[in-house]
Amino acid sequence: MPRSVRFAVVGAASLLVAGAIYLMIVRGPVMLLDLANGAAKFLCL
């Protein structure tokens, strides 16, 4: 593979990983709270 292609692939992969980590850090607590609220409503019904 040419160096530029490999660089593009590595860059895209690192961006995906960074985005996933960012979502886990930022959205993780919110998603957990939403799940807890949903479970509480489900159990209270």
N, CA, C and O atoms as a printed pandas DataFrame, in Angstrom:
     atom_number atom_name residue_name chain_id  residue_number  x_coord  y_coord  z_coord
0              1         N          MET        A               1    0.849   -1.201    0.000
1              2        CA          MET        A               1    0.000    0.000    0.000
2              3         C          MET        A               1    0.877    1.241    0.000
3              4         O          MET        A               1    1.904    1.282    0.677
4              5         N          PRO        A               2    0.475    2.247   -0.755
5              6        CA          PRO        A               2    1.222    3.518   -0.702
6              7         C          PRO        A               2    1.126    4.135    0.683
7              8         O          PRO        A               2    0.186    3.882    1.436
8              9         N          ARG        A               3    2.111    4.941    0.995
9             10        CA          ARG        A               3    2.157    5.531    2.334
10            11         C          ARG        A               3    0.945    6.425    2.582
11            12         O          ARG        A               3    0.394    6.439    3.683
12            13         N          SER        A               4    0.530    7.172    1.554
13            14        CA          SER        A               4   -0.596    8.097    1.741
14            15         C          SER        A               4   -1.877    7.328    2.050
15            16         O          SER        A               4   -2.682    7.768    2.871
16            17         N          VAL        A               5   -2.070    6.187    1.400
17            18        CA          VAL        A               5   -3.277    5.393    1.643
18            19         C          VAL        A               5   -3.259    4.864    3.064
19            20         O          VAL        A               5   -4.268    4.916    3.768
20            21         N          ARG        A               6   -2.096    4.350    3.488
21            22        CA          ARG        A               6   -1.993    3.820    4.850
22            23         C          ARG        A               6   -2.220    4.936    5.865
23            24         O          ARG        A               6   -2.873    4.730    6.888
24            25         N          PHE        A               7   -1.679    6.117    5.577
25            26        CA          PHE        A               7   -1.859    7.251    6.484
26            27         C          PHE        A               7   -3.337    7.619    6.590
27            28         O          PHE        A               7   -3.829    7.926    7.676
28            29         N          ALA        A               8   -4.042    7.587    5.453
29            30        CA          ALA        A               8   -5.470    7.918    5.465
30            31         C          ALA        A               8   -6.246    6.887    6.272
31            32         O          ALA        A               8   -7.147    7.241    7.032
32            33         N          VAL        A               9   -5.900    5.611    6.111
33            34        CA          VAL        A               9   -6.601    4.551    6.839
34            35         C          VAL        A               9   -6.357    4.695    8.337
35            36         O          VAL        A               9   -7.288    4.595    9.135
36            37         N          VAL        A              10   -5.100    4.931    8.715
37            38        CA          VAL        A              10   -4.772    5.085   10.136
38            39         C          VAL        A              10   -5.476    6.317   10.706
39            40         O          VAL        A              10   -5.982    6.282   11.828
40            41         N          GLY        A              11   -5.508    7.397    9.941
41            42        CA          GLY        A              11   -6.172    8.608   10.402
42            43         C          GLY        A              11   -7.658    8.388   10.610
43            44         O          GLY        A              11   -8.222    8.830   11.611
44            45         N          ALA        A              12   -8.301    7.701    9.660
45            46        CA          ALA        A              12   -9.735    7.432    9.783
46            47         C          ALA        A              12  -10.002    6.537   10.984
47            48         O          ALA        A              12  -10.954    6.765   11.731
48            49         N          ALA        A              13   -9.167    5.519   11.174
49            50        CA          ALA        A              13   -9.361    4.601   12.299
50            51         C          ALA        A              13   -9.191    5.340   13.624
51            52         O          ALA        A              13   -9.973    5.141   14.554
52            53         N          SER        A              14   -8.170    6.189   13.709
53            54        CA          SER        A              14   -7.938    6.915   14.958
54            55         C          SER        A              14   -9.080    7.896   15.232
55            56         O          SER        A              14   -9.459    8.112   16.383
56            57         N          LEU        A              15   -9.625    8.488   14.164
57            58        CA          LEU        A              15  -10.771    9.380   14.340
58            59         C          LEU        A              15  -11.976    8.608   14.862
59            60         O          LEU        A              15  -12.699    9.091   15.733
60            61         N          LEU        A              16  -12.189    7.406   14.327
61            62        CA          LEU        A              16  -13.314    6.585   14.787
62            63         C          LEU        A              16  -13.136    6.226   16.251
63            64         O          LEU        A              16  -14.084    6.298   17.033
64            65         N          VAL        A              17  -11.914    5.837   16.624
65            66        CA          VAL        A              17  -11.652    5.454   18.012
66            67         C          VAL        A              17  -11.845    6.652   18.931
67            68         O          VAL        A              17  -12.455    6.539   19.993
68            69         N          ALA        A              18  -11.316    7.807   18.510
69            70        CA          ALA        A              18  -11.453    9.009   19.332
70            71         C          ALA        A              18  -12.927    9.385   19.477
71            72         O          ALA        A              18  -13.364    9.779   20.559
72            73         N          GLY        A              19  -13.690    9.267   18.398
73            74        CA          GLY        A              19  -15.113    9.576   18.459
74            75         C          GLY        A              19  -15.850    8.634   19.401
75            76         O          GLY        A              19  -16.726    9.059   20.155
76            77         N          ALA        A              20  -15.490    7.347   19.354
77            78        CA          ALA        A              20  -16.141    6.371   20.228
78            79         C          ALA        A              20  -15.832    6.670   21.688
79            80         O          ALA        A              20  -16.720    6.617   22.539
80            81         N          ILE        A              21  -14.563    6.987   21.981
81            82        CA          ILE        A              21  -14.176    7.300   23.359
82            83         C          ILE        A              21  -14.886    8.574   23.821
83            84         O          ILE        A              21  -15.371    8.654   24.950
84            85         N          TYR        A              22  -14.940    9.572   22.926
85            86        CA          TYR        A              22  -15.614   10.828   23.252
86            87         C          TYR        A              22  -17.087   10.579   23.574
87            88         O          TYR        A              22  -17.621   11.127   24.538
88            89         N          LEU        A              23  -17.739    9.744   22.757
89            90        CA          LEU        A              23  -19.150    9.442   23.007
90            91         C          LEU        A              23  -19.315    8.704   24.322
91            92         O          LEU        A              23  -20.258    8.961   25.070
92            93         N          MET        A              24  -18.392    7.778   24.608
93            94        CA          MET        A              24  -18.483    7.015   25.856
94            95         C          MET        A              24  -18.352    7.940   27.055
95            96         O          MET        A              24  -19.061    7.788   28.050
96            97         N          ILE        A              25  -17.426    8.913   26.951
97            98        CA          ILE        A              25  -17.179    9.803   28.092
98            99         C          ILE        A              25  -18.325   10.805   28.245
99           100         O          ILE        A              25  -18.808   11.043   29.352
100          101         N          VAL        A              26  -18.754   11.389   27.119
101          102        CA          VAL        A              26  -19.745   12.464   27.190
102          103         C          VAL        A              26  -21.156   11.905   27.326
103          104         O          VAL        A              26  -21.935   12.372   28.156
104          105         N          ARG        A              27  -21.485   10.900   26.506
105          106        CA          ARG        A              27  -22.847   10.384   26.476
106          107         C          ARG        A              27  -23.063    9.235   27.449
107          108         O          ARG        A              27  -24.205    8.904   27.767
108          109         N          GLY        A              28  -21.985    8.624   27.927
109          110        CA          GLY        A              28  -22.115    7.458   28.790
110          111         C          GLY        A              28  -22.992    7.707   30.009
111          112         O          GLY        A              28  -23.979    6.995   30.196
112          113         N          PRO        A              29  -22.668    8.694   30.849
113          114        CA          PRO        A              29  -23.485    8.966   32.041
114          115         C          PRO        A              29  -24.927    9.306   31.679
115          116         O          PRO        A              29  -25.853    8.887   32.373
116          117         N          VAL        A              30  -25.126   10.059   30.603
117          118        CA          VAL        A              30  -26.486   10.437   30.197
118          119         C          VAL        A              30  -27.266    9.200   29.790
119          120         O          VAL        A              30  -28.431    9.041   30.154
120          121         N          MET        A              31  -26.606    8.312   29.022
121          122        CA          MET        A              31  -27.280    7.091   28.588
122          123         C          MET        A              31  -27.583    6.200   29.789
123          124         O          MET        A              31  -28.639    5.571   29.845
124          125         N          LEU        A              32  -26.665    6.146   30.744
125          126        CA          LEU        A              32  -26.906    5.338   31.942
126          127         C          LEU        A              32  -28.088    5.899   32.730
127          128         O          LEU        A              32  -28.915    5.143   33.240
128          129         N          LEU        A              33  -28.163    7.221   32.825
129          130        CA          LEU        A              33  -29.285    7.838   33.536
130          131         C          LEU        A              33  -30.598    7.552   32.815
131          132         O          LEU        A              33  -31.614    7.267   33.449
132          133         N          ASP        A              34  -30.568    7.629   31.480
133          134        CA          ASP        A              34  -31.777    7.331   30.718
134          135         C          ASP        A              34  -32.197    5.890   30.943
135          136         O          ASP        A              34  -33.382    5.603   31.116
136          137         N          LEU        A              35  -31.220    4.977   30.942
137          138        CA          LEU        A              35  -31.531    3.565   31.173
138          139         C          LEU        A              35  -32.107    3.375   32.570
139          140         O          LEU        A              35  -33.065    2.624   32.751
140          141         N          ALA        A              36  -31.528    4.050   33.557
141          142        CA          ALA        A              36  -32.005    3.916   34.935
142          143         C          ALA        A              36  -33.436    4.447   35.047
143          144         O          ALA        A              36  -34.279    3.836   35.703
144          145         N          ASN        A              37  -33.705    5.588   34.403
145          146        CA          ASN        A              37  -35.059    6.143   34.438
146          147         C          ASN        A              37  -36.044    5.202   33.760
147          148         O          ASN        A              37  -37.149    4.983   34.256
148          149         N          GLY        A              38  -35.634    4.641   32.613
149          150        CA          GLY        A              38  -36.506    3.712   31.906
150          151         C          GLY        A              38  -36.775    2.472   32.742
151          152         O          GLY        A              38  -37.904    1.985   32.788
152          153         N          ALA        A              39  -35.742    1.958   33.403
153          154        CA          ALA        A              39  -35.908    0.763   34.238
154          155         C          ALA        A              39  -36.808    1.077   35.428
155          156         O          ALA        A              39  -37.648    0.260   35.807
156          157         N          ALA        A              40  -36.633    2.270   36.023
157          158        CA          ALA        A              40  -37.460    2.646   37.173
158          159         C          ALA        A              40  -38.925    2.751   36.754
159          160         O          ALA        A              40  -39.810    2.268   37.460
160          161         N          LYS        A              41  -39.183    3.383   35.604
161          162        CA          LYS        A              41  -40.564    3.496   35.127
162          163         C          LYS        A              41  -41.135    2.112   34.853
163          164         O          LYS        A              41  -42.282    1.819   35.191
164          165         N          PHE        A              42  -40.314    1.263   34.232
165          166        CA          PHE        A              42  -40.781   -0.085   33.888
166          167         C          PHE        A              42  -41.107   -0.874   35.152
167          168         O          PHE        A              42  -42.106   -1.591   35.212
168          169         N          LEU        A              43  -40.240   -0.729   36.172
169          170        CA          LEU        A              43  -40.463   -1.467   37.419
170          171         C          LEU        A              43  -41.642   -0.887   38.190
171          172         O          LEU        A              43  -42.383   -1.623   38.841
172          173         N          CYS        A              44  -41.815    0.425   38.119
173          174        CA          CYS        A              44  -42.903    1.048   38.865
174          175         C          CYS        A              44  -44.256    0.715   38.246
175          176         O          CYS        A              44  -45.270    0.709   38.944
176          177         N          LEU        A              45  -44.281    0.437   36.945
177          178        CA          LEU        A              45  -45.539    0.055   36.303
178          179         C          LEU        A              45  -45.963   -1.307   36.827
179          180         O          LEU        A              45  -47.002   -1.829   36.422
